[in-house]
Amino acid sequence: MKVIVTGATGMVGKGVLLECLDHPEVKEVLSISRRSLKMEHPKLRELIHQDFMDFDSVKDHLKGYDACYHSMGVSSAGMKEEQFTKLTYDISLNLAKTVLEMNPDAVFTYVSGQGTDSTEKGRTMWARVKGKTENDLLKLSFKAAYMYRPGGIIPLRGIEPSSKLYRVLIKNLMWLIKLLKWMSPNSIVNTTQIGLSMINVTLNGYSKNILDPRDIIVTAE
């Protein structure tokens, strides 16, 4: 199959990308990003695109794909709701609608996070916005759509978090993360598991549209 990956310059997206490049069922990977990954691989194609509010100008490049793994995101820290909505909801829906137009039988996955508010009415701004994003993505007529809600994420394969704060936490508190993983095995996932899970649910389907850490672990096997 052929897949689209967004966010490959970040921690989760890079993990998804590497698993796709290694997987025998994935024949081609199109990375959409604002800057080059500076990687070379026989399966990898890059689409450098600056305006994620407008995919019409590049939609012909998105035709012929079986899945889109939308793994990009921004922190809500210091943002007002309007700006966070634009960078989260608007970009995700613009991408999804374009992918759907060009690939009516595609599978779409979106990485949100634990605590996402499906009611869209809670007090936490980021959770409401991501809840609305999930809800409206699920309303689109994809072959299937899956919303990913990882909690703590351990980066593997030499991947470094794009967030400075998360890099510091990983560097200094990895022992605590591993302890939490040992105490509660189904509460924390790694980047490899997220990537393998997306590939497997595309190939085999899954009974749930919203995947928590335990679902991610199960579907990665």
Residue pairs with C-beta under 8 A, 6 or more apart in sequence:
1 25
1 26
1 27
1 66
1 67
1 202
1 203
2 26
2 27
2 28
2 29
2 30
2 64
2 65
2 66
3 20
3 26
3 28
3 29
3 30
3 65
3 66
3 67
3 68
3 69
3 199
3 202
4 29
4 30
4 31
4 32
4 62
4 65
4 67
4 68
4 69
4 99
5 13
5 16
5 17
5 20
5 29
5 30
5 31
5 32
5 68
5 69
5 71
6 13
6 31
6 32
6 33
6 68
6 69
6 70
6 71
6 72
6 95
7 13
7 14
7 16
7 33
7 70
7 71
7 72
7 73
7 111
8 14
8 16
8 17
8 31
8 33
8 37
8 71
9 33
9 34
9 35
9 37
9 162
10 71
10 72
10 73
10 161
10 162
11 153
11 155
11 159
11 160
11 161
11 162
11 163
11 166
11 191
12 71
12 73
12 111
12 150
12 153
12 191
12 194
13 69
13 71
13 72
14 159
14 191
15 155
15 156
15 157
15 159
15 190
15 191
15 192
15 194
15 195
16 69
16 71
16 191
16 194
16 195
16 198
17 29
17 31
17 37
17 44
17 195
18 157
18 159
18 191
18 192
18 195
19 192
19 195
19 196
19 198
19 199
20 26
20 29
20 43
20 69
20 195
20 199
21 29
21 41
21 43
21 44
23 196
23 199
25 199
25 203
26 43
26 199
27 43
28 43
28 45
29 41
29 43
29 44
29 45
30 45
30 46
30 47
30 61
30 62
30 65
31 37
31 44
31 45
31 46
31 47
32 47
32 49
32 95
33 46
33 47
33 48
33 49
33 72
34 48
34 49
34 50
34 52
35 48
36 46
36 48
37 44
37 46
47 58
47 61
49 55
49 58
51 57
52 91
52 94
52 95
53 86
53 90
53 91
53 94
54 94
55 62
55 94
55 95
55 98
56 98
59 98
59 101
59 102
60 102
62 98
62 99
62 102
62 103
63 102
63 103
64 102
64 103
65 99
65 102
65 103
65 106
66 103
66 105
66 106
66 107
66 202
67 106
67 107
67 108
67 109
67 198
67 202
68 95
68 96
68 99
68 103
68 106
68 107
68 108
68 109
69 109
69 195
69 198
70 92
70 95
70 96
70 108
70 109
70 110
70 111
71 109
71 111
71 194
72 91
73 88
73 111
73 112
74 84
74 87
74 88
75 163
76 84
76 125
76 126
76 129
79 87
81 125
81 129
84 125
84 126
84 129
85 129
88 126
88 129
88 130
88 133
89 129
89 132
89 133
89 136
92 110
92 133
92 137
93 133
93 136
93 137
96 108
96 110
96 137
96 140
96 142
97 140
99 106
99 108
100 106
100 108
100 140
100 141
100 142
104 141
104 143
105 143
106 142
106 143
107 142
107 143
107 144
107 145
107 146
107 201
107 202
108 137
108 140
108 142
108 144
108 145
108 146
109 145
109 146
109 147
109 148
109 198
109 201
109 202
110 133
110 134
110 137
110 145
110 146
110 147
110 148
111 148
111 150
111 194
112 130
112 131
112 133
112 134
112 147
112 148
112 149
113 130
113 149
113 150
113 151
114 149
114 150
114 151
114 212
114 213
115 124
115 127
115 149
116 127
116 130
116 131
116 134
116 147
116 149
117 124
117 127
117 128
117 130
117 131
118 131
118 134
118 135
118 210
119 131
120 128
120 131
120 132
120 135
121 128
122 128
122 131
134 147
134 210
137 145
137 147
138 145
138 147
138 209
144 201
144 202
144 205
144 209
145 209
146 198
146 201
146 206
146 208
146 209
146 210
146 211
147 209
147 210
147 211
148 194
148 197
148 198
148 211
148 216
149 210
149 211
149 212
149 213
150 189
150 194
150 213
150 216
151 187
151 188
151 189
151 212
151 213
152 177
152 180
152 181
152 187
152 188
152 189
153 188
153 189
153 190
153 191
153 194
154 170
154 174
154 177
154 178
154 181
154 188
154 189
154 190
154 191
155 161
155 170
155 190
155 191
156 190
156 191
156 192
157 191
157 192
159 191
160 167
160 170
161 167
161 170
170 177
177 188
180 187
180 188
181 187
181 188
185 217
186 213
186 214
186 217
187 213
188 213
189 213
189 216
189 217
189 220
192 220
193 216
193 217
193 220
194 216
194 220
196 219
196 220
197 211
197 215
197 216
197 217
197 219
197 220
200 219
200 220
201 211
201 219
206 215
206 219
208 215
211 219
